[in-house]
Amino acid sequence: MTDNHTVGDTAETERRRLTDGEQSVTIIKRVSKGERLKIDSGDASVKLDALLLEGLSWQPDRAAVDELIQSETAMATDPAATIDDLQDIDTAAETGNPFSISSEYSHVLVGDIATPASDALVVTTPGRGSTITLGVQSLRELAAVEDTYVFSVWFETPFGPEDTPVEGPL
């Protein structure tokens, strides 16, 4: 990756390829007038900012995410996504150093791991303590989302999930 960046240019500062043996996705950190995570399946791609990634990390109900992105069962049946279970964490191996995607409103850490099922992306919001693991199957479905406005329902509660304490005074 290059650090030579001029105003108006878009720089790639991280690039990772994740595979499940049959299919793959490329994860790219893009920096221009903000930081975005690009998920590229080869057929489709989506760019998510820190706030959208944080909202995704809040989602405990994978079937509800499938419904939101109009997918059959990509998230709910993704074998690599089950790594959120504490007993499975020891079977995963971190493959790259986590990197951050930040804005003035949010900060997330993104890292990739190898699970027994496949490679996976781990999105963590340190300030909230929320984490979601997304396998190649889930990431390919997210890449197909044409309008990220669908994720706005996650922000109906402005400070995050109702069961998460708000940091600092209101």
Z-matrix of the N, CA and C atoms (Angstrom, degrees):
N
C 1 1.445
C 2 1.527 1 108.66
N 3 1.295 2 115.67 1 155.09
C 4 1.455 3 119.87 2 -178.01
C 5 1.516 4 111.54 3 -108.97
N 6 1.318 5 115.82 4 145.53
C 7 1.460 6 120.97 5 176.06
C 8 1.525 7 111.28 6 -101.18
N 9 1.340 8 117.86 7 -5.64
C 10 1.462 9 121.26 8 178.58
C 11 1.517 10 108.18 9 -75.91
N 12 1.304 11 115.72 10 108.88
C 13 1.463 12 121.22 11 -171.58
C 14 1.517 13 108.02 12 -138.10
N 15 1.308 14 116.94 13 128.02
C 16 1.455 15 120.52 14 175.36
C 17 1.517 16 108.78 15 -112.91
N 18 1.321 17 115.86 16 159.87
C 19 1.462 18 121.67 17 -178.36
C 20 1.530 19 109.44 18 -57.12
N 21 1.310 20 115.36 19 132.43
C 22 1.455 21 121.13 20 179.58
C 23 1.514 22 113.39 21 94.31
N 24 1.322 23 117.84 22 -19.50
C 25 1.459 24 121.25 23 177.41
C 26 1.522 25 110.02 24 -80.38
N 27 1.302 26 114.94 25 157.11
C 28 1.450 27 120.61 26 171.75
C 29 1.513 28 107.17 27 -110.08
N 30 1.310 29 115.72 28 126.25
C 31 1.456 30 121.02 29 -179.92
C 32 1.519 31 109.85 30 -109.31
N 33 1.322 32 115.75 31 142.87
C 34 1.456 33 121.90 32 170.48
C 35 1.515 34 106.68 33 -97.60
N 36 1.324 35 116.76 34 120.22
C 37 1.459 36 118.68 35 -178.82
C 38 1.525 37 112.30 36 -107.22
N 39 1.323 38 117.63 37 -14.19
C 40 1.465 39 123.08 38 176.64
C 41 1.511 40 107.89 39 -145.25
N 42 1.328 41 115.85 40 144.59
C 43 1.472 42 121.30 41 175.02
C 44 1.520 43 107.26 42 -148.50
N 45 1.323 44 115.58 43 125.98
C 46 1.465 45 121.06 44 179.25
C 47 1.521 46 108.72 45 -136.14
N 48 1.300 47 115.96 46 143.26
C 49 1.469 48 121.81 47 176.19
C 50 1.521 49 107.98 48 -111.97
N 51 1.325 50 116.31 49 126.54
C 52 1.453 51 122.14 50 179.16
C 53 1.521 52 108.52 51 -114.36
N 54 1.322 53 116.62 52 140.96
C 55 1.455 54 120.38 53 -177.79
C 56 1.529 55 110.77 54 -137.82
N 57 1.322 56 114.36 55 153.78
C 58 1.464 57 119.49 56 174.55
C 59 1.522 58 110.64 57 -115.22
N 60 1.321 59 116.72 58 15.65
C 61 1.455 60 121.91 59 -178.94
C 62 1.512 61 112.84 60 97.08
N 63 1.323 62 117.37 61 -32.32
C 64 1.459 63 121.87 62 179.98
C 65 1.521 64 112.13 63 -112.14
N 66 1.323 65 116.27 64 -40.27
C 67 1.455 66 121.13 65 -177.42
C 68 1.516 67 108.98 66 -128.23
N 69 1.332 68 115.74 67 164.98
C 70 1.456 69 119.03 68 179.57
C 71 1.521 70 110.50 69 -144.07
N 72 1.313 71 114.92 70 165.04
C 73 1.459 72 123.43 71 172.38
C 74 1.518 73 107.53 72 -138.62
N 75 1.314 74 114.91 73 154.13
C 76 1.456 75 120.93 74 174.87
C 77 1.511 76 107.79 75 -113.03
N 78 1.323 77 115.31 76 132.80
C 79 1.454 78 122.84 77 179.73
C 80 1.529 79 106.37 78 -109.54
N 81 1.327 80 117.05 79 126.59
C 82 1.461 81 121.55 80 -176.06
C 83 1.523 82 109.70 81 -131.61
N 84 1.334 83 116.91 82 129.47
C 85 1.463 84 120.06 83 170.98
C 86 1.516 85 106.52 84 -89.51
N 87 1.329 86 116.00 85 122.19
C 88 1.464 87 122.54 86 180.00
C 89 1.521 88 108.75 87 -113.32
N 90 1.312 89 116.30 88 134.20
C 91 1.455 90 121.95 89 179.82
C 92 1.516 91 108.05 90 -124.17
N 93 1.310 92 116.44 91 124.28
C 94 1.457 93 122.91 92 174.83
C 95 1.514 94 106.13 93 -142.99
N 96 1.306 95 117.08 94 -105.76
C 97 1.465 96 121.21 95 173.99
C 98 1.516 97 107.70 96 -95.03
N 99 1.295 98 116.66 97 48.01
C 100 1.450 99 124.64 98 -176.23
C 101 1.510 100 108.35 99 140.47
N 102 1.307 101 115.46 100 171.87
C 103 1.452 102 121.05 101 -179.39
C 104 1.521 103 109.65 102 -108.64
N 105 1.318 104 116.16 103 137.93
C 106 1.456 105 122.48 104 179.91
C 107 1.524 106 108.60 105 -136.91
N 108 1.317 107 115.78 106 151.07
C 109 1.447 108 121.75 107 170.78
C 110 1.521 109 106.82 108 -104.62
N 111 1.319 110 115.98 109 118.63
C 112 1.461 111 120.47 110 177.20
C 113 1.517 112 108.09 111 -96.15
N 114 1.321 113 115.79 112 128.63
C 115 1.458 114 122.96 113 175.37
C 116 1.520 115 105.82 114 -109.74
N 117 1.326 116 116.60 115 115.83
C 118 1.461 117 122.26 116 -174.77
C 119 1.526 118 109.69 117 -120.20
N 120 1.330 119 115.99 118 118.26
C 121 1.461 120 120.77 119 -179.92
C 122 1.519 121 112.26 120 -94.97
N 123 1.319 122 117.33 121 -2.14
C 124 1.459 123 120.89 122 -174.08
C 125 1.519 124 110.79 123 95.53
N 126 1.330 125 116.82 124 -40.27
C 127 1.464 126 122.43 125 178.23
C 128 1.522 127 111.84 126 -94.77
N 129 1.318 128 116.27 127 -28.56
C 130 1.464 129 121.71 128 -176.36
C 131 1.523 130 108.54 129 -152.12
N 132 1.326 131 115.32 130 161.27
C 133 1.464 132 119.16 131 175.71
C 134 1.517 133 109.59 132 -150.11
N 135 1.327 134 114.20 133 155.50
C 136 1.459 135 121.52 134 177.71
C 137 1.517 136 107.25 135 -139.44
N 138 1.325 137 116.43 136 148.38
C 139 1.467 138 121.83 137 175.62
C 140 1.518 139 107.86 138 -115.07
N 141 1.341 140 115.69 139 125.44
C 142 1.458 141 121.54 140 -178.79
C 143 1.518 142 109.43 141 -118.22
N 144 1.336 143 116.58 142 132.58
C 145 1.462 144 120.54 143 177.62
C 146 1.524 145 109.30 144 -87.10
N 147 1.318 146 116.31 145 179.08
C 148 1.464 147 121.45 146 -176.21
C 149 1.522 148 112.05 147 -60.73
N 150 1.316 149 118.22 148 -39.08
C 151 1.458 150 121.10 149 -178.52
C 152 1.533 151 111.45 150 -66.01
N 153 1.322 152 117.13 151 -42.47
C 154 1.465 153 119.87 152 177.82
C 155 1.524 154 111.26 153 -66.93
N 156 1.327 155 117.11 154 -38.39
C 157 1.461 156 120.40 155 177.08
C 158 1.528 157 111.06 156 -65.37
N 159 1.332 158 116.35 157 -39.32
C 160 1.469 159 119.74 158 176.73
C 161 1.521 160 109.82 159 -62.73
N 162 1.315 161 117.15 160 -46.31
C 163 1.461 162 120.71 161 177.90
C 164 1.519 163 111.68 162 -57.79
N 165 1.314 164 117.09 163 -39.28
C 166 1.460 165 121.18 164 177.69
C 167 1.528 166 110.67 165 -64.79
N 168 1.332 167 116.91 166 -38.66
C 169 1.474 168 119.82 167 -178.84
C 170 1.524 169 112.38 168 -66.23
N 171 1.333 170 118.37 169 -18.64
C 172 1.469 171 123.13 170 -179.89
C 173 1.527 172 112.56 171 -78.62
N 174 1.310 173 117.93 172 -14.17
C 175 1.462 174 120.79 173 -165.78
C 176 1.526 175 113.08 174 -83.80
N 177 1.333 176 117.32 175 103.44
C 178 1.462 177 119.99 176 178.75
C 179 1.529 178 113.12 177 -81.32
N 180 1.327 179 116.70 178 -21.36
C 181 1.467 180 121.44 179 -175.77
C 182 1.522 181 109.27 180 -101.64
N 183 1.316 182 116.20 181 96.01
C 184 1.466 183 121.24 182 -177.45
C 185 1.533 184 112.37 183 -64.56
N 186 1.330 185 117.24 184 -32.59
C 187 1.455 186 119.99 185 178.33
C 188 1.532 187 110.69 186 -64.45
N 189 1.336 188 117.11 187 -34.73
C 190 1.468 189 120.63 188 177.55
C 191 1.532 190 110.52 189 -67.62
N 192 1.333 191 117.42 190 -35.45
C 193 1.470 192 120.10 191 176.22
C 194 1.525 193 109.32 192 -66.66
N 195 1.339 194 117.32 193 -42.00
C 196 1.472 195 120.69 194 176.47
C 197 1.519 196 110.94 195 -56.73
N 198 1.327 197 115.85 196 -44.41
C 199 1.464 198 120.04 197 179.95
C 200 1.528 199 110.58 198 -63.51
N 201 1.321 200 116.02 199 -42.03
C 202 1.458 201 120.83 200 -179.13
C 203 1.533 202 111.66 201 -62.30
N 204 1.329 203 116.95 202 -41.80
C 205 1.473 204 119.57 203 -177.49
C 206 1.527 205 111.97 204 -92.51
N 207 1.328 206 115.74 205 9.34
C 208 1.457 207 123.53 206 177.31
C 209 1.527 208 111.82 207 56.78
N 210 1.313 209 114.40 208 49.90
C 211 1.460 210 122.17 209 177.43
C 212 1.518 211 107.81 210 -114.10
N 213 1.306 212 116.31 211 149.01
C 214 1.466 213 119.73 212 179.23
C 215 1.530 214 110.89 213 -59.44
N 216 1.323 215 116.46 214 -69.70
C 217 1.462 216 120.36 215 -177.59
C 218 1.529 217 111.45 216 -151.71
N 219 1.308 218 119.47 217 30.96
C 220 1.466 219 122.03 218 -174.04
C 221 1.516 220 112.75 219 -56.01
N 222 1.303 221 117.59 220 -50.64
C 223 1.460 222 121.18 221 -178.08
C 224 1.520 223 111.30 222 -74.93
N 225 1.314 224 116.59 223 -43.47
C 226 1.460 225 121.07 224 -174.35
C 227 1.529 226 112.34 225 -65.53
N 228 1.334 227 117.94 226 -28.95
C 229 1.461 228 120.10 227 -176.80
C 230 1.526 229 113.39 228 -111.86
N 231 1.308 230 117.96 229 7.57
C 232 1.464 231 121.24 230 -178.85
C 233 1.525 232 109.35 231 -65.91
N 234 1.340 233 118.92 232 114.19
C 235 1.466 234 120.05 233 -175.93
C 236 1.530 235 113.77 234 -64.12
N 237 1.317 236 118.64 235 -30.42
C 238 1.468 237 120.91 236 179.63
C 239 1.521 238 111.47 237 -76.61
N 240 1.321 239 117.81 238 -22.19
C 241 1.460 240 121.53 239 -176.30
C 242 1.518 241 112.55 240 -73.89
N 243 1.300 242 119.24 241 -14.33
C 244 1.462 243 121.14 242 -179.36
C 245 1.522 244 112.07 243 -74.43
N 246 1.304 245 118.91 244 0.19
C 247 1.463 246 122.50 245 -178.95
C 248 1.521 247 111.57 246 -65.60
N 249 1.326 248 118.41 247 -11.85
C 250 1.460 249 120.97 248 176.26
C 251 1.529 250 111.18 249 -61.37
N 252 1.321 251 116.82 250 -23.53
C 253 1.461 252 119.93 251 177.56
C 254 1.516 253 109.01 252 -67.72
N 255 1.331 254 117.30 253 127.72
C 256 1.464 255 121.77 254 -173.60
C 257 1.522 256 113.58 255 -56.90
N 258 1.334 257 118.96 256 -35.11
C 259 1.448 258 119.08 257 -178.42
C 260 1.522 259 112.05 258 -68.72
N 261 1.329 260 118.78 259 -19.92
C 262 1.460 261 121.63 260 -179.41
C 263 1.525 262 113.10 261 -87.66
N 264 1.327 263 118.38 262 -15.57
C 265 1.456 264 120.16 263 -174.62
C 266 1.523 265 111.76 264 -61.28
N 267 1.321 266 118.05 265 -34.90
C 268 1.461 267 120.94 266 179.46
C 269 1.524 268 112.21 267 -65.78
N 270 1.331 269 118.81 268 -21.81
C 271 1.462 270 121.13 269 -179.00
C 272 1.521 271 112.07 270 -87.00
N 273 1.317 272 118.23 271 -5.72
C 274 1.457 273 121.72 272 179.85
C 275 1.523 274 109.48 273 -97.40
N 276 1.313 275 115.01 274 150.84
C 277 1.463 276 120.16 275 178.50
C 278 1.518 277 108.81 276 -126.24
N 279 1.336 278 116.14 277 127.15
C 280 1.458 279 120.73 278 177.56
C 281 1.521 280 108.32 279 -66.84
N 282 1.341 281 117.39 280 130.59
C 283 1.456 282 120.40 281 -177.31
C 284 1.522 283 113.08 282 -105.91
N 285 1.307 284 118.31 283 -18.66
C 286 1.459 285 121.22 284 179.30
C 287 1.507 286 110.41 285 -147.29
N 288 1.312 287 116.98 286 155.64
C 289 1.459 288 120.47 287 177.48
C 290 1.519 289 109.60 288 -65.23
N 291 1.328 290 117.60 289 135.63
C 292 1.462 291 119.31 290 176.33
C 293 1.528 292 110.67 291 -62.64
N 294 1.303 293 115.90 292 149.77
C 295 1.461 294 121.41 293 174.85
C 296 1.512 295 108.38 294 -127.60
N 297 1.325 296 116.24 295 161.28
C 298 1.467 297 119.85 296 -175.47
C 299 1.515 298 111.19 297 -104.54
N 300 1.310 299 114.27 298 149.61
C 301 1.460 300 124.15 299 168.59
C 302 1.527 301 103.75 300 -122.60
N 303 1.321 302 116.97 301 119.05
C 304 1.464 303 120.53 302 -173.63
C 305 1.513 304 111.80 303 -133.68
N 306 1.316 305 113.57 304 156.17
C 307 1.460 306 122.32 305 170.97
C 308 1.520 307 106.67 306 -144.07
N 309 1.311 308 116.53 307 -177.22
C 310 1.456 309 119.21 308 177.64
C 311 1.523 310 111.93 309 -70.18
N 312 1.336 311 117.12 310 -12.57
C 313 1.457 312 121.29 311 -177.52
C 314 1.518 313 114.42 312 -108.51
N 315 1.305 314 117.61 313 -19.39
C 316 1.454 315 119.32 314 -171.38
C 317 1.524 316 111.53 315 -154.73
N 318 1.335 317 114.72 316 159.81
C 319 1.462 318 122.05 317 178.01
C 320 1.519 319 108.57 318 -146.64
N 321 1.333 320 117.15 319 125.37
C 322 1.459 321 121.67 320 176.31
C 323 1.519 322 109.48 321 -129.83
N 324 1.309 323 115.06 322 154.29
C 325 1.463 324 122.15 323 172.77
C 326 1.521 325 107.56 324 -108.89
N 327 1.323 326 115.36 325 136.51
C 328 1.455 327 121.98 326 -178.30
C 329 1.523 328 107.58 327 -122.98
N 330 1.304 329 116.48 328 126.12
C 331 1.458 330 121.24 329 178.43
C 332 1.511 331 110.24 330 -139.95
N 333 1.319 332 115.98 331 159.03
C 334 1.453 333 118.73 332 177.54
C 335 1.514 334 109.46 333 -115.42
N 336 1.338 335 114.05 334 146.01
C 337 1.454 336 120.89 335 -179.45
C 338 1.522 337 109.02 336 -133.91
N 339 1.304 338 115.67 337 159.43
C 340 1.455 339 121.70 338 172.16
C 341 1.523 340 106.98 339 -105.54
N 342 1.321 341 116.43 340 121.21
C 343 1.460 342 121.43 341 177.79
C 344 1.528 343 107.75 342 -105.42
N 345 1.317 344 117.68 343 168.78
C 346 1.465 345 118.53 344 175.90
C 347 1.532 346 112.56 345 -59.26
N 348 1.334 347 117.76 346 -27.63
C 349 1.461 348 121.50 347 -178.12
C 350 1.526 349 112.83 348 -84.82
N 351 1.341 350 117.30 349 -41.72
C 352 1.465 351 121.69 350 -177.83
C 353 1.522 352 108.99 351 -179.19
N 354 1.318 353 115.07 352 -179.24
C 355 1.459 354 119.84 353 172.33
C 356 1.522 355 108.31 354 -69.65
N 357 1.325 356 115.75 355 155.70
C 358 1.464 357 119.98 356 179.17
C 359 1.519 358 109.78 357 -150.01
N 360 1.314 359 115.53 358 157.80
C 361 1.454 360 123.95 359 176.22
C 362 1.520 361 107.45 360 -106.09
N 363 1.327 362 116.56 361 133.38
C 364 1.454 363 121.35 362 177.56
C 365 1.529 364 107.53 363 -111.64
N 366 1.322 365 116.60 364 121.68
C 367 1.463 366 122.65 365 178.79
C 368 1.524 367 106.84 366 -110.68
N 369 1.344 368 115.77 367 119.45
C 370 1.457 369 121.71 368 -177.51
C 371 1.516 370 110.02 369 -122.86
N 372 1.319 371 116.54 370 134.82
C 373 1.458 372 122.20 371 173.02
C 374 1.523 373 106.66 372 -105.94
N 375 1.339 374 118.02 373 97.04
C 376 1.463 375 120.53 374 -174.90
C 377 1.529 376 113.57 375 -57.19
N 378 1.321 377 118.14 376 -38.96
C 379 1.459 378 120.96 377 -177.62
C 380 1.513 379 113.64 378 -66.98
N 381 1.303 380 118.26 379 -23.46
C 382 1.462 381 123.12 380 -179.24
C 383 1.517 382 112.22 381 -106.58
N 384 1.326 383 116.12 382 -18.93
C 385 1.451 384 119.57 383 -177.11
C 386 1.514 385 113.32 384 74.40
N 387 1.325 386 117.41 385 23.26
C 388 1.461 387 120.16 386 -179.32
C 389 1.530 388 109.93 387 -106.01
N 390 1.322 389 114.90 388 144.61
C 391 1.461 390 121.76 389 -177.68
C 392 1.513 391 109.64 390 -142.12
N 393 1.332 392 115.99 391 143.78
C 394 1.462 393 121.07 392 171.25
C 395 1.519 394 107.60 393 -136.09
N 396 1.316 395 115.48 394 142.25
C 397 1.452 396 122.33 395 177.20
C 398 1.524 397 107.64 396 -109.88
N 399 1.325 398 116.09 397 130.69
C 400 1.457 399 122.08 398 -176.23
C 401 1.521 400 109.63 399 -124.70
N 402 1.322 401 116.80 400 116.96
C 403 1.453 402 121.21 401 176.12
C 404 1.519 403 110.64 402 -79.99
N 405 1.312 404 115.16 403 176.96
C 406 1.469 405 121.32 404 -179.27
C 407 1.520 406 110.63 405 -57.03
N 408 1.324 407 117.19 406 -41.17
C 409 1.465 408 121.46 407 179.19
C 410 1.528 409 111.05 408 -56.91
N 411 1.321 410 117.80 409 -47.46
C 412 1.467 411 122.42 410 179.34
C 413 1.525 412 111.07 411 -66.49
N 414 1.322 413 116.68 412 -43.48
C 415 1.463 414 120.86 413 -177.58
C 416 1.529 415 111.42 414 -63.96
N 417 1.320 416 117.78 415 -37.21
C 418 1.471 417 120.62 416 177.90
C 419 1.530 418 110.43 417 -63.83
N 420 1.324 419 116.96 418 -38.74
C 421 1.465 420 120.09 419 177.80
C 422 1.525 421 111.28 420 -69.13
N 423 1.316 422 117.46 421 -39.76
C 424 1.470 423 119.73 422 176.64
C 425 1.524 424 110.76 423 -62.88
N 426 1.339 425 117.36 424 -38.97
C 427 1.465 426 120.88 425 179.87
C 428 1.524 427 111.42 426 -60.60
N 429 1.313 428 117.61 427 -27.32
C 430 1.465 429 121.95 428 -178.02
C 431 1.526 430 113.59 429 -81.37
N 432 1.330 431 117.94 430 -5.97
C 433 1.464 432 120.74 431 179.40
C 434 1.528 433 108.51 432 -68.63
N 435 1.326 434 116.57 433 119.89
C 436 1.464 435 120.76 434 -175.94
C 437 1.522 436 113.21 435 -83.66
N 438 1.329 437 117.34 436 -32.14
C 439 1.458 438 120.70 437 -177.14
C 440 1.525 439 109.02 438 -130.75
N 441 1.315 440 116.35 439 107.97
C 442 1.465 441 120.61 440 -177.09
C 443 1.530 442 112.54 441 -68.00
N 444 1.319 443 118.25 442 -4.40
C 445 1.463 444 121.01 443 175.97
C 446 1.532 445 111.40 444 -60.02
N 447 1.345 446 117.64 445 -25.09
C 448 1.470 447 120.02 446 179.47
C 449 1.526 448 111.54 447 -58.18
N 450 1.342 449 117.00 448 -26.54
C 451 1.456 450 120.71 449 -178.72
C 452 1.531 451 112.83 450 -76.41
N 453 1.315 452 118.73 451 -5.72
C 454 1.466 453 121.45 452 -177.62
C 455 1.526 454 112.20 453 -62.65
N 456 1.320 455 118.69 454 -22.44
C 457 1.468 456 120.29 455 178.45
C 458 1.527 457 111.60 456 -61.49
N 459 1.330 458 117.33 457 -23.55
C 460 1.458 459 120.49 458 179.37
C 461 1.522 460 111.86 459 -68.75
N 462 1.313 461 117.56 460 -15.52
C 463 1.456 462 121.08 461 -175.27
C 464 1.519 463 112.73 462 -107.12
N 465 1.334 464 117.01 463 18.18
C 466 1.458 465 120.47 464 174.24
C 467 1.519 466 110.23 465 -64.74
N 468 1.333 467 117.05 466 -29.97
C 469 1.457 468 123.00 467 171.92
C 470 1.524 469 104.79 468 -100.57
N 471 1.332 470 119.66 469 103.40
C 472 1.462 471 122.32 470 -166.52
C 473 1.524 472 116.55 471 -63.28
N 474 1.317 473 119.05 472 -19.66
C 475 1.459 474 120.43 473 -178.58
C 476 1.518 475 112.28 474 -107.11
N 477 1.320 476 117.21 475 18.08
C 478 1.453 477 120.01 476 178.71
C 479 1.508 478 111.42 477 101.70
N 480 1.319 479 116.04 478 -170.11
C 481 1.465 480 119.72 479 -178.04
C 482 1.524 481 111.04 480 -58.92
N 483 1.313 482 115.66 481 144.26
C 484 1.462 483 119.97 482 -176.17
C 485 1.519 484 113.43 483 -64.35
N 486 1.334 485 117.72 484 -21.93
C 487 1.467 486 119.32 485 -179.35
C 488 1.522 487 112.43 486 -89.80
N 489 1.336 488 117.61 487 5.18
C 490 1.463 489 122.04 488 178.29
C 491 1.516 490 108.54 489 -104.97
N 492 1.328 491 118.83 490 128.22
C 493 1.467 492 119.93 491 179.92
C 494 1.536 493 111.46 492 -65.65
N 495 1.284 494 115.71 493 142.99
C 496 1.465 495 121.64 494 177.33
C 497 1.518 496 108.29 495 -77.98
N 498 1.309 497 116.15 496 136.17
C 499 1.457 498 120.29 497 179.20
C 500 1.523 499 109.73 498 -82.97
N 501 1.292 500 115.97 499 136.22
C 502 1.462 501 121.56 500 173.96
C 503 1.509 502 112.72 501 71.88
N 504 1.324 503 116.28 502 176.00
C 505 1.465 504 120.84 503 -179.44
C 506 1.520 505 111.34 504 -73.81
N 507 1.316 506 116.03 505 151.71
C 508 1.463 507 120.80 506 177.62
C 509 1.504 508 110.89 507 -80.32
